[in-house]
Amino acid sequence: MIIIPVRAVAEYSIDVDLDARPFTMIFKWNFRGQYWTVEFTTREDVLIHGAIKVVPDYDLLHNTRHIAALPQGILMIVDTTESGDPIVFADLGERLQLVYTPEADLAEL
């Protein structure tokens, strides 16, 4: 399991290596809808998949298994308080942590 550092900034990107492949993850806060999204691009800024809504305790990549260019592990936002409260802007990186379980570790689950 890998904890990916995230923070509450309206739009920012982070370079990560998942399953030994480089990605850029772009986090955006939707002010109108009051929710976070994440996009995946290559390091060269080529879009792989855009606007995946961030939902706590759900595999964010669940509906993208058919996209071979994306990581094939489990990517989840974990509510560390287990409160079940709605997400607010400041929660990312505080109450909400981003956790990735690599594809190679899935057989052990």
Secondary structure as GFF3:
##gff-version 3
##sequence-region A 1 109
A	DSSP	beta_strand	2	4	.	.	.	ID=ss1
A	DSSP	beta_strand	11	18	.	.	.	ID=ss2
A	DSSP	beta_strand	21	30	.	.	.	ID=ss3
A	DSSP	beta_strand	35	41	.	.	.	ID=ss4
A	DSSP	beta_strand	47	53	.	.	.	ID=ss5
A	DSSP	three_ten_helix	62	64	.	.	.	ID=ss6
A	DSSP	beta_strand	74	79	.	.	.	ID=ss7
A	DSSP	three_ten_helix	89	91	.	.	.	ID=ss8
A	DSSP	beta_strand	96	101	.	.	.	ID=ss9
A	DSSP	three_ten_helix	103	108	.	.	.	ID=ss10
###
